[in-house]
């Protein structure tokens, strides 16, 4: 007879705490970014482009870097392009693809919001934890990523 392996009550409580607290943290961070004029998605794309050589990435590389499906990225880039935050250009090395390029307005707003965003990370996340809790959180996230990578 096969053993059913459902989570225990305590395991479910921890799971719900993880989900609900993660959502509270994301919502608090998103609200602060929104006050600065960016969505969390905008910030994620601008961060990836700001760190890329020449501040440009092929769309497929950018999708991988931010962990999004290509269709979601394409729609988001269209909205960002309309706002002047990025440009889409033909790939310099391969005329079959397009590259997302950080536009001057995107660079300016990213630089404007980056320091306040880093302060928000400290205030909302880092300062809420002891050094031991922060280290344990890092270990937990690494274990989850490793587990999911094996799936």
DSSP file (Angstrom, degrees, kcal/mol; ACC not computed):
  #  RESIDUE AA STRUCTURE BP1 BP2  ACC     N-H-->O    O-->H-N    N-H-->O    O-->H-N    TCO  KAPPA ALPHA  PHI   PSI    X-CA   Y-CA   Z-CA
    1    1 A X              0   0    0      0, 0.0     2,-0.2     0, 0.0     0, 0.0   0.000 360.0 360.0 360.0 130.2    0.0    0.0    0.0
    2    2 A X        -     0   0    0      1,-0.1     2,-0.5     0, 0.0     0, 0.0  -0.459 360.0-125.5 -73.3 140.6    1.4    3.4   -1.0
    3    3 A X        -     0   0    0     -2,-0.2     2,-0.4     2,-0.0    -1,-0.1  -0.744  18.5-131.5 -87.8 128.3    2.0    5.9    1.7
    4    4 A X        -     0   0    0     -2,-0.5     2,-0.6     1,-0.1    -1,-0.0  -0.660  17.1-161.4 -78.3 130.0    0.3    9.3    1.2
    5    5 A X        +     0   0    0     -2,-0.4     2,-0.3     3,-0.0    -1,-0.1  -0.656  25.7 155.0-116.4  75.9    2.7   12.1    1.8
    6    6 A X        -     0   0    0     -2,-0.6    -2,-0.0     1,-0.1     2,-0.0  -0.667  52.1 -91.0 -92.3 155.5    0.7   15.2    2.4
    7    7 A X        -     0   0    0     -2,-0.3    -1,-0.1     1,-0.1     2,-0.0  -0.336  41.8-119.1 -63.2 146.8    2.1   18.1    4.4
    8    8 A X     >  -     0   0    0      1,-0.1     4,-2.6    -3,-0.1     5,-0.2  -0.269  31.7 -99.1 -73.8 170.4    1.5   18.0    8.1
    9    9 A X  H  > S+     0   0    0      1,-0.2     4,-2.3     2,-0.2     5,-0.1   0.918 126.7  48.4 -56.9 -44.3   -0.4   20.8    9.8
   10   10 A X  H  > S+     0   0    0      2,-0.2     4,-2.3     1,-0.2    -1,-0.2   0.908 110.6  50.2 -65.8 -41.3    2.8   22.4   10.9
   11   11 A X  H  > S+     0   0    0      1,-0.2     4,-2.4     2,-0.2    -1,-0.2   0.891 111.4  49.3 -63.2 -39.5    4.3   22.1    7.4
   12   12 A X  H  X S+     0   0    0     -4,-2.6     4,-2.7     2,-0.2    -2,-0.2   0.873 108.7  53.0 -66.9 -36.8    1.2   23.7    5.9
   13   13 A X  H  X S+     0   0    0     -4,-2.3     4,-2.4     2,-0.2    -2,-0.2   0.928 111.2  45.9 -62.6 -44.7    1.4   26.5    8.5
   14   14 A X  H  X S+     0   0    0     -4,-2.3     4,-2.5     2,-0.2    -2,-0.2   0.911 111.9  52.3 -64.6 -42.4    5.0   27.2    7.5
   15   15 A X  H  X S+     0   0    0     -4,-2.4     4,-2.6     2,-0.2    -2,-0.2   0.940 111.1  46.3 -57.9 -49.1    4.1   27.0    3.8
   16   16 A X  H  X S+     0   0    0     -4,-2.7     4,-3.1     1,-0.2     5,-0.3   0.896 111.2  52.2 -63.5 -40.3    1.3   29.6    4.2
   17   17 A X  H  X S+     0   0    0     -4,-2.4     4,-2.6    -5,-0.2     5,-0.3   0.924 110.4  49.5 -59.6 -43.2    3.6   31.9    6.3
   18   18 A X  H  X S+     0   0    0     -4,-2.5     4,-2.2     2,-0.2    -2,-0.2   0.945 115.8  41.6 -59.9 -50.7    6.2   31.7    3.5
   19   19 A X  H  X S+     0   0    0     -4,-2.6     4,-2.0     2,-0.2    -2,-0.2   0.942 118.8  43.9 -64.4 -49.8    3.6   32.5    0.8
   20   20 A X  H  X S+     0   0    0     -4,-3.1     4,-2.0     2,-0.2    -2,-0.2   0.891 116.1  45.9 -67.8 -40.5    1.8   35.2    2.7
   21   21 A X  H  X S+     0   0    0     -4,-2.6     4,-2.6    -5,-0.3    -1,-0.2   0.898 110.6  53.8 -70.2 -39.6    4.9   36.9    4.0
   22   22 A X  H  X S+     0   0    0     -4,-2.2     4,-2.6    -5,-0.3    -2,-0.2   0.906 109.7  48.7 -58.3 -41.1    6.6   36.8    0.6
   23   23 A X  H  X S+     0   0    0     -4,-2.0     4,-2.7     2,-0.2    -1,-0.2   0.895 109.9  51.2 -67.1 -39.9    3.5   38.5   -0.8
   24   24 A X  H  X S+     0   0    0     -4,-2.0     4,-2.3     2,-0.2    -2,-0.2   0.919 112.3  46.5 -62.1 -43.2    3.6   41.2    1.9
   25   25 A X  H  X S+     0   0    0     -4,-2.6     4,-2.5     2,-0.2     5,-0.2   0.943 113.9  47.5 -64.5 -48.2    7.3   41.9    1.3
   26   26 A X  H  X S+     0   0    0     -4,-2.6     4,-2.8     1,-0.2    -2,-0.2   0.904 112.6  49.9 -60.3 -41.8    6.8   42.1   -2.5
   27   27 A X  H  X S+     0   0    0     -4,-2.7     4,-2.4     2,-0.2    -1,-0.2   0.911 111.1  48.3 -64.4 -42.3    3.7   44.3   -2.1
   28   28 A X  H  X S+     0   0    0     -4,-2.3     4,-1.7     2,-0.2    -2,-0.2   0.920 114.9  45.2 -64.3 -43.4    5.6   46.7    0.2
   29   29 A X  H  X S+     0   0    0     -4,-2.5     4,-2.3     1,-0.2    -2,-0.2   0.913 112.8  51.0 -66.0 -42.3    8.6   46.9   -2.2
   30   30 A X  H  X S+     0   0    0     -4,-2.8     4,-2.8    -5,-0.2    -2,-0.2   0.902 107.6  53.2 -62.3 -41.7    6.3   47.3   -5.2
   31   31 A X  H  X S+     0   0    0     -4,-2.4     4,-1.7     1,-0.2    -1,-0.2   0.899 110.1  47.5 -61.7 -40.4    4.4   50.2   -3.6
   32   32 A X  H  X S+     0   0    0     -4,-1.7     4,-0.9     2,-0.2    -1,-0.2   0.900 112.6  48.2 -69.9 -39.4    7.7   52.0   -2.9
   33   33 A X  H ><>S+     0   0    0     -4,-2.3     5,-2.0     1,-0.2     3,-0.9   0.918 108.6  55.4 -63.7 -42.0    9.0   51.5   -6.4
   34   34 A X  H ><5S+     0   0    0     -4,-2.8     3,-1.4     1,-0.3    -1,-0.2   0.878 101.5  57.2 -58.7 -38.8    5.6   52.7   -7.8
   35   35 A X  H 3<5S+     0   0    0     -4,-1.7    -1,-0.3     1,-0.3    -2,-0.2   0.804 106.5  50.7 -61.7 -27.5    5.9   55.9   -5.8
   36   36 A X  T <<5S-     0   0    0     -3,-0.9    -1,-0.3    -4,-0.9    -2,-0.2   0.494 127.0-101.6 -88.4  -4.3    9.2   56.4   -7.7
   37   37 A X  T < 5S+     0   0    0     -3,-1.4     2,-0.4    -4,-0.5    -3,-0.2   0.561  86.8 101.1  99.9   9.4    7.6   55.8  -11.1
   38   38 A X      < -     0   0    0     -5,-2.0    -1,-0.3    -8,-0.1    -2,-0.2  -0.948  59.9-137.2-126.9 147.5    8.6   52.3  -11.8
   39   39 A X     >  -     0   0    0     -2,-0.4     4,-2.4     1,-0.1     5,-0.2  -0.575  36.5-107.5 -86.6 162.7    6.9   48.9  -11.5
   40   40 A X  H  > S+     0   0    0      1,-0.2     4,-2.4    -2,-0.2     5,-0.1   0.881 123.5  53.6 -57.6 -36.2    8.9   46.0  -10.1
   41   41 A X  H  > S+     0   0    0      2,-0.2     4,-2.3     1,-0.2    -1,-0.2   0.913 106.9  50.5 -64.5 -42.3    9.1   44.6  -13.7
   42   42 A X  H  > S+     0   0    0      1,-0.2     4,-3.0     2,-0.2     5,-0.2   0.943 111.4  48.6 -57.9 -47.9   10.5   47.9  -15.0
   43   43 A X  H  X S+     0   0    0     -4,-2.4     4,-2.7     1,-0.2    -2,-0.2   0.909 110.0  51.8 -60.7 -42.9   13.1   47.8  -12.3
   44   44 A X  H  X S+     0   0    0     -4,-2.4     4,-2.1     2,-0.2    -1,-0.2   0.919 113.3  43.8 -60.7 -45.5   14.0   44.2  -13.0
   45   45 A X  H  X S+     0   0    0     -4,-2.3     4,-2.5     2,-0.2     5,-0.2   0.931 114.7  48.8 -66.5 -46.0   14.5   44.9  -16.8
   46   46 A X  H  X S+     0   0    0     -4,-3.0     4,-2.6     1,-0.2    -2,-0.2   0.885 110.6  51.7 -63.3 -38.1   16.4   48.2  -16.2
   47   47 A X  H  X S+     0   0    0     -4,-2.7     4,-1.5    -5,-0.2    -1,-0.2   0.945 110.6  47.6 -61.4 -48.5   18.7   46.4  -13.7
   48   48 A X  H  X S+     0   0    0     -4,-2.1     4,-0.7     1,-0.2     3,-0.2   0.915 115.2  45.3 -61.1 -43.5   19.5   43.6  -16.1
   49   49 A X  H >< S+     0   0    0     -4,-2.5     3,-0.7     1,-0.2    -1,-0.2   0.886 109.3  55.3 -68.5 -37.5   20.2   46.1  -18.9
   50   50 A X  H 3< S+     0   0    0     -4,-2.6    -1,-0.2     1,-0.2    -2,-0.2   0.795 111.5  45.2 -65.4 -26.6   22.3   48.3  -16.7
   51   51 A X  H 3< S+     0   0    0     -4,-1.5    -1,-0.2    -3,-0.2    -2,-0.2   0.557  95.6  97.2 -91.6  -9.8   24.5   45.4  -15.8
   52   52 A X  S X< S-     0   0    0     -3,-0.7     3,-2.5    -4,-0.7     2,-0.1  -0.487  90.0 -92.3 -82.6 149.0   24.9   44.1  -19.4
   53   53 A X  G >  S+     0   0    0      1,-0.3     3,-1.0    -2,-0.2    -1,-0.1  -0.399 115.1   3.5 -57.4 128.3   27.8   44.9  -21.6
   54   54 A X  G 3  S-     0   0    0      1,-0.2    -1,-0.3    -2,-0.1    48,-0.1   0.611 118.7 -87.9  69.2  11.3   27.0   48.0  -23.6
   55   55 A X  G <  S+     0   0    0     -3,-2.5    47,-2.6     1,-0.2     2,-0.3   0.877 101.5 108.2  52.9  42.3   23.7   48.2  -21.6
   56   56 A X  E <   +A  101   0A   0     -3,-1.0     2,-0.3    45,-0.2    45,-0.2  -0.997  42.3 178.9-148.1 146.2   22.1   45.9  -24.2
   57   57 A X  E     -A  100   0A   0     43,-2.1    43,-3.1    -2,-0.3     2,-0.1  -0.996  35.9-106.1-144.7 144.4   20.8   42.3  -24.4
   58   58 A X  E  >  -A   99   0A   0     -2,-0.3     4,-2.6    41,-0.3    41,-0.3  -0.414  40.1-114.5 -60.6 148.0   19.2   40.1  -27.0
   59   59 A X  H  > S+     0   0    0     39,-2.0     4,-2.6     1,-0.2     5,-0.2   0.886 116.8  52.1 -56.5 -41.1   15.6   39.7  -26.1
   60   60 A X  H  > S+     0   0    0     38,-0.3     4,-1.8     1,-0.2    -1,-0.2   0.891 111.3  46.9 -64.6 -38.9   16.1   35.9  -25.5
   61   61 A X  H  > S+     0   0    0      2,-0.2     4,-2.6    -3,-0.2    -2,-0.2   0.885 112.2  50.4 -68.6 -38.7   19.0   36.6  -23.1
   62   62 A X  H  X S+     0   0    0     -4,-2.6     4,-2.3     2,-0.2     5,-0.2   0.910 107.6  53.2 -65.9 -41.8   17.0   39.3  -21.3
   63   63 A X  H  X>S+     0   0    0     -4,-2.6     5,-2.1    -5,-0.2     4,-1.1   0.918 112.4  45.1 -58.7 -43.5   14.1   36.9  -20.8
   64   64 A X  H  <5S+     0   0    0     -4,-1.8     3,-0.3     3,-0.2    -2,-0.2   0.917 111.1  53.6 -65.3 -43.3   16.4   34.3  -19.3
   65   65 A X  H  <5S+     0   0    0     -4,-2.6    -2,-0.2     1,-0.2    -1,-0.2   0.864 117.3  35.8 -62.1 -37.2   18.1   37.0  -17.1
   66   66 A X  H  <5S-     0   0    0     -4,-2.3    -1,-0.2    -5,-0.1    -2,-0.2   0.529 108.9-120.7 -96.4  -5.7   14.8   38.2  -15.6
   67   67 A X  T  <5 +     0   0    0     -4,-1.1     2,-0.3    -3,-0.3    -3,-0.2   0.830  65.6 133.1  75.1  32.8   13.2   34.7  -15.5
   68   68 A X      < -     0   0    0     -5,-2.1    -1,-0.2    -6,-0.2     2,-0.1  -0.778  62.7-103.5-114.1 157.6   10.2   35.6  -17.8
   69   69 A X     >  -     0   0    0     -2,-0.3     4,-2.2     1,-0.1     5,-0.2  -0.488  37.5-116.9 -68.6 149.9    8.5   34.0  -20.8
   70   70 A X  H  > S+     0   0    0      1,-0.2     4,-2.6     2,-0.2     5,-0.2   0.857 113.4  54.2 -62.6 -35.9    9.5   35.7  -24.0
   71   71 A X  H  > S+     0   0    0      2,-0.2     4,-2.1     1,-0.2    -1,-0.2   0.918 108.6  48.5 -66.5 -41.3    5.9   36.8  -24.7
   72   72 A X  H  > S+     0   0    0      1,-0.2     4,-2.3     2,-0.2    -2,-0.2   0.928 113.2  48.3 -61.4 -44.0    5.6   38.5  -21.3
   73   73 A X  H  X S+     0   0    0     -4,-2.2     4,-3.3     1,-0.2     5,-0.2   0.917 108.3  54.1 -62.7 -43.2    8.9   40.3  -21.9
   74   74 A X  H  X S+     0   0    0     -4,-2.6     4,-1.9     1,-0.2    -1,-0.2   0.921 110.9  45.2 -58.8 -45.9    7.9   41.4  -25.4
   75   75 A X  H  X S+     0   0    0     -4,-2.1     4,-1.7     2,-0.2    -1,-0.2   0.911 114.7  48.5 -63.7 -42.3    4.7   43.0  -24.1
   76   76 A X  H  X S+     0   0    0     -4,-2.3     4,-2.4     1,-0.2    -2,-0.2   0.916 109.6  51.8 -66.3 -42.6    6.6   44.6  -21.2
   77   77 A X  H  X S+     0   0    0     -4,-3.3     4,-2.8     1,-0.2    -1,-0.2   0.878 105.8  56.4 -61.7 -36.6    9.3   46.0  -23.4
   78   78 A X  H  X S+     0   0    0     -4,-1.9     4,-1.9    -5,-0.2    -1,-0.2   0.912 109.1  45.6 -59.9 -42.7    6.7   47.5  -25.7
   79   79 A X  H  X S+     0   0    0     -4,-1.7     4,-1.1     2,-0.2    -2,-0.2   0.900 114.4  48.1 -67.3 -40.0    5.3   49.4  -22.7
   80   80 A X  H  <>S+     0   0    0     -4,-2.4     5,-2.4     1,-0.2     6,-0.6   0.871 109.5  53.3 -68.4 -35.5    8.7   50.5  -21.6
   81   81 A X  H ><5S+     0   0    0     -4,-2.8     3,-1.5     1,-0.2    -1,-0.2   0.906 104.8  54.4 -65.8 -41.5    9.7   51.6  -25.1
   82   82 A X  H 3<5S+     0   0    0     -4,-1.9    -1,-0.2     1,-0.3    -2,-0.2   0.820 108.8  49.6 -60.9 -30.4    6.6   53.8  -25.4
   83   83 A X  T 3<5S-     0   0    0     -4,-1.1    -1,-0.3    -5,-0.1    -2,-0.2   0.454 117.2-116.0 -88.1  -1.6    7.7   55.5  -22.1
   84   84 A X  T < 5S+     0   0    0     -3,-1.5    22,-0.6    -4,-0.3    21,-0.5   0.637  81.9 120.4  80.1  14.4   11.2   56.0  -23.6
   85   85 A X  S   <S+     0   0    0     -5,-2.4    18,-2.0    20,-0.2    21,-0.3   0.816  78.9  11.6 -81.7 -31.6   12.9   53.8  -21.0
   86   86 A X  E     -B  102   0A   0     -6,-0.6     2,-0.3    16,-0.2    16,-0.2  -0.903  64.6-143.9-137.1 165.5   14.4   51.3  -23.5
   87   87 A X  E     -B  101   0A   0     14,-2.4    14,-3.1    -2,-0.3     2,-0.5  -0.951  12.4-139.4-124.7 151.2   14.9   51.0  -27.3
   88   88 A X  E     +B  100   0A   0     -2,-0.3     2,-0.3    12,-0.2    12,-0.2  -0.962  30.2 172.2-110.2 127.7   14.6   47.9  -29.4
   89   89 A X  E     -B   99   0A   0     10,-2.5    10,-3.4    -2,-0.5     3,-0.1  -0.900  39.8 -89.6-130.8 158.0   17.3   47.6  -32.1
   90   90 A X  E     -B   98   0A   0     -2,-0.3     8,-0.2     8,-0.2     2,-0.1  -0.396  57.8 -94.6 -62.8 145.0   18.4   45.0  -34.6
   91   91 A X        -     0   0    0      6,-2.5    -1,-0.1     3,-0.5     6,-0.1  -0.411  27.1-142.5 -64.0 133.2   21.0   42.8  -33.1
   92   92 A X  S    S+     0   0    0      1,-0.2    -1,-0.1    -2,-0.1     3,-0.1   0.800  98.9  33.2 -68.4 -29.1   24.5   44.0  -34.1
   93   93 A X  S    S+     0   0    0      1,-0.3     2,-0.3     2,-0.0    -1,-0.2   0.553 127.1  32.4-105.5 -10.3   25.9   40.5  -34.5
   94   94 A X    >   -     0   0    0      3,-0.1     3,-1.6     1,-0.0    -3,-0.5  -0.863  60.3-157.6-152.5 109.5   22.9   38.7  -35.9
   95   95 A X  T 3  S+     0   0    0     -2,-0.3    -3,-0.1     1,-0.3    -1,-0.0   0.474  87.2  72.2 -73.1   2.1   20.2   40.3  -38.0
   96   96 A X  T 3  S+     0   0    0     -6,-0.1    -1,-0.3     2,-0.0     2,-0.2   0.695  96.8  52.8 -84.5 -19.4   17.6   37.7  -37.0
   97   97 A X  S <  S-     0   0    0     -3,-1.6    -6,-2.5    -6,-0.1     2,-0.3  -0.644  71.0-131.9-117.3 170.4   17.2   39.0  -33.5
   98   98 A X  E     - B   0  90A   0     -8,-0.2   -39,-2.0    -2,-0.2     2,-0.4  -0.862  14.7-146.7-117.2 154.1   16.4   42.2  -31.6
   99   99 A X  E     -AB  58  89A   0    -10,-3.4   -10,-2.5    -2,-0.3     2,-0.5  -0.941  11.1-134.5-119.2 143.6   18.2   43.7  -28.7
  100  100 A X  E     -AB  57  88A   0    -43,-3.1   -43,-2.1    -2,-0.4     2,-0.4  -0.844  27.2-164.9 -91.5 132.8   16.8   45.7  -25.8
  101  101 A X  E     -AB  56  87A   0    -14,-3.1   -14,-2.4    -2,-0.5     2,-0.4  -0.969  24.0-115.7-124.7 133.5   18.9   48.8  -25.2
  102  102 A X  E     - B   0  86A   0    -47,-2.6   -16,-0.2    -2,-0.4     2,-0.1  -0.545  34.4-146.5 -67.7 120.2   18.8   51.0  -22.1
  103  103 A X     >  -     0   0    0    -18,-2.0     4,-2.6    -2,-0.4     3,-0.3  -0.486  25.0-106.7 -85.2 158.6   17.7   54.4  -23.2
  104  104 A X  H  > S+     0   0    0      1,-0.2     4,-2.5     2,-0.2     5,-0.2   0.881 122.0  51.1 -53.3 -40.8   19.0   57.6  -21.6
  105  105 A X  H  > S+     0   0    0    -21,-0.5     4,-2.3     2,-0.2    -1,-0.2   0.880 110.4  49.7 -65.7 -36.2   15.6   58.2  -19.8
  106  106 A X  H  > S+     0   0    0    -22,-0.6     4,-2.3   -21,-0.3    -2,-0.2   0.905 111.2  48.5 -66.7 -41.9   15.7   54.6  -18.5
  107  107 A X  H  X S+     0   0    0     -4,-2.6     4,-2.6     2,-0.2    -2,-0.2   0.912 111.9  50.5 -62.6 -42.6   19.2   55.0  -17.2
  108  108 A X  H  X S+     0   0    0     -4,-2.5     4,-2.1    -5,-0.2    -2,-0.2   0.931 113.2  42.9 -64.2 -47.3   18.2   58.3  -15.5
  109  109 A X  H  X S+     0   0    0     -4,-2.3     4,-2.3     2,-0.2     5,-0.2   0.883 113.3  53.3 -69.6 -34.9   15.2   56.9  -13.7
  110  110 A X  H  X S+     0   0    0     -4,-2.3     4,-1.9    -5,-0.2    -2,-0.2   0.942 111.3  45.7 -62.1 -45.9   17.1   53.7  -12.8
  111  111 A X  H  X S+     0   0    0     -4,-2.6     4,-0.7     1,-0.2    -1,-0.2   0.864 112.4  52.7 -64.3 -34.9   19.9   55.8  -11.2
  112  112 A X  H  < S+     0   0    0     -4,-2.1     4,-0.5    -5,-0.2    -1,-0.2   0.890 118.4  33.5 -67.0 -40.4   17.3   58.0   -9.5
  113  113 A X  H  X S+     0   0    0     -4,-2.3     4,-2.4     1,-0.1     5,-0.2   0.631  98.4  82.5 -93.9 -13.4   15.4   55.1   -7.9
  114  114 A X  H  X S+     0   0    0     -4,-1.9     4,-2.6    -5,-0.2     5,-0.2   0.930  92.3  45.0 -62.7 -48.5   18.3   52.7   -7.2
  115  115 A X  H  X S+     0   0    0     -4,-0.7     4,-2.2     1,-0.2    -1,-0.2   0.941 115.6  46.5 -63.3 -47.2   19.5   54.2   -3.9
  116  116 A X  H  > S+     0   0    0     -4,-0.5     4,-2.3     1,-0.2    -1,-0.2   0.893 112.4  52.5 -59.8 -36.3   16.1   54.6   -2.4
  117  117 A X  H  X S+     0   0    0     -4,-2.4     4,-2.2     2,-0.2    -2,-0.2   0.917 108.3  49.4 -65.2 -42.2   15.3   51.0   -3.6
  118  118 A X  H  X S+     0   0    0     -4,-2.6     4,-1.9     1,-0.2    -1,-0.2   0.886 110.5  50.9 -64.6 -37.4   18.4   49.7   -1.9
  119  119 A X  H  X S+     0   0    0     -4,-2.2     4,-2.8     1,-0.2    -1,-0.2   0.895 108.6  52.4 -64.2 -38.8   17.4   51.5    1.3
  120  120 A X  H  X S+     0   0    0     -4,-2.3     4,-3.2     2,-0.2     5,-0.5   0.892 105.9  53.6 -64.1 -39.5   13.9   50.0    1.1
  121  121 A X  H  X>S+     0   0    0     -4,-2.2     4,-2.2     1,-0.2     5,-1.8   0.932 112.0  45.5 -59.0 -45.2   15.5   46.5    0.8
  122  122 A X  H  <>S+     0   0    0     -4,-1.9     5,-3.5     3,-0.2     6,-0.3   0.949 117.5  43.3 -63.0 -48.3   17.4   47.2    4.0
  123  123 A X  H  <5S+     0   0    0     -4,-2.8    -2,-0.2     1,-0.2    -1,-0.2   0.920 123.2  33.9 -65.9 -46.2   14.4   48.6    5.8
  124  124 A X  H  <5S+     0   0    0     -4,-3.2    -3,-0.2    -5,-0.2    -1,-0.2   0.859 136.5  10.4 -81.4 -36.7   11.8   46.1    4.8
  125  125 A X  T ><5S+     0   0    0     -4,-2.2     3,-0.8    -5,-0.5     4,-0.4   0.855 124.7  42.4-110.9 -62.2   13.9   42.9    4.6
  126  126 A X  G > <S+     0   0    0     -5,-1.8     3,-1.6     1,-0.2    -3,-0.2   0.917 113.6  49.6 -61.9 -48.2   17.4   43.1    6.0
  127  127 A X  G 3 <S+     0   0    0     -5,-3.5    -1,-0.2     1,-0.3    -4,-0.1   0.676 102.0  64.1 -69.1 -15.7   16.7   45.0    9.2
  128  128 A X  G <  S+     0   0    0     -3,-0.8     2,-0.3    -6,-0.3    -1,-0.3   0.621 101.1  61.7 -79.0 -11.7   13.8   42.7   10.1
  129  129 A X  S <  S-     0   0    0     -3,-1.6     2,-0.1    -4,-0.4    -4,-0.0  -0.842  79.6-124.1-119.0 149.3   16.2   39.8   10.5
  130  130 A X     >  -     0   0    0     -2,-0.3     4,-2.7     1,-0.1     5,-0.2  -0.442  40.7-103.2 -75.9 163.6   19.1   39.0   12.7
  131  131 A X  H  > S+     0   0    0      1,-0.2     4,-2.3     2,-0.2     5,-0.2   0.891 125.3  50.8 -55.8 -38.3   22.4   38.1   10.9
  132  132 A X  H  > S+     0   0    0      2,-0.2     4,-2.5     1,-0.2    -1,-0.2   0.903 110.8  48.0 -66.5 -40.3   21.8   34.4   11.7
  133  133 A X  H  > S+     0   0    0      2,-0.2     4,-2.6     1,-0.2    -2,-0.2   0.896 110.8  51.2 -66.4 -39.2   18.2   34.6   10.3
  134  134 A X  H  X S+     0   0    0     -4,-2.7     4,-2.1     2,-0.2    -2,-0.2   0.921 111.6  47.2 -63.5 -43.5   19.5   36.4    7.2
  135  135 A X  H  X S+     0   0    0     -4,-2.3     4,-2.1    -5,-0.2    -2,-0.2   0.924 112.8  49.1 -62.8 -44.6   22.1   33.7    6.7
  136  136 A X  H  X S+     0   0    0     -4,-2.5     4,-2.5     1,-0.2    -2,-0.2   0.885 108.8  53.6 -63.0 -38.8   19.5   30.9    7.3
  137  137 A X  H  X S+     0   0    0     -4,-2.6     4,-2.7     1,-0.2    -1,-0.2   0.916 108.2  50.2 -61.8 -43.1   17.2   32.6    4.8
  138  138 A X  H  X S+     0   0    0     -4,-2.1     4,-2.1     1,-0.2    -1,-0.2   0.901 111.1  48.6 -60.6 -41.7   19.9   32.6    2.2
  139  139 A X  H  X S+     0   0    0     -4,-2.1     4,-2.3     2,-0.2    -2,-0.2   0.893 111.2  50.2 -65.9 -40.0   20.6   28.9    2.8
  140  140 A X  H  X S+     0   0    0     -4,-2.5     4,-2.4     2,-0.2    -2,-0.2   0.930 110.9  48.3 -64.1 -45.8   16.8   28.1    2.5
  141  141 A X  H  X S+     0   0    0     -4,-2.7     4,-2.5     1,-0.2    -2,-0.2   0.899 111.5  50.3 -63.4 -39.4   16.5   30.0   -0.8
  142  142 A X  H  X S+     0   0    0     -4,-2.1     4,-2.5     2,-0.2    -1,-0.2   0.907 110.2  50.2 -64.1 -41.3   19.6   28.2   -2.2
  143  143 A X  H  X S+     0   0    0     -4,-2.3     4,-2.5     2,-0.2    -2,-0.2   0.905 111.6  48.1 -64.0 -41.1   18.1   24.8   -1.1
  144  144 A X  H  X S+     0   0    0     -4,-2.4     4,-2.7     2,-0.2     5,-0.2   0.922 112.1  48.7 -65.2 -44.3   14.8   25.6   -2.8
  145  145 A X  H  X S+     0   0    0     -4,-2.5     4,-2.2     2,-0.2    -2,-0.2   0.923 112.9  48.1 -61.3 -43.6   16.5   26.8   -6.0
  146  146 A X  H  X S+     0   0    0     -4,-2.5     4,-1.2     2,-0.2    -2,-0.2   0.922 112.1  49.1 -63.0 -44.5   18.7   23.6   -6.1
  147  147 A X  H  X S+     0   0    0     -4,-2.5     4,-0.7     1,-0.2     3,-0.4   0.917 112.9  46.9 -60.6 -44.8   15.6   21.4   -5.5
  148  148 A X  H >< S+     0   0    0     -4,-2.7     3,-0.6     1,-0.2    -1,-0.2   0.838 105.9  59.0 -68.2 -32.9   13.6   23.1   -8.2
  149  149 A X  H 3< S+     0   0    0     -4,-2.2    -1,-0.2     1,-0.2    -2,-0.2   0.809 104.2  52.1 -65.3 -28.8   16.6   22.9  -10.6
  150  150 A X  H 3<        0   0    0     -4,-1.2    -1,-0.2    -3,-0.4    -2,-0.2   0.713 360.0 360.0 -77.9 -20.8   16.5   19.1  -10.2
  151  151 A X    <<        0   0    0     -4,-0.7    -1,-0.2    -3,-0.6    -2,-0.1   0.493 360.0 360.0 -67.0 360.0   12.8   18.9  -11.1
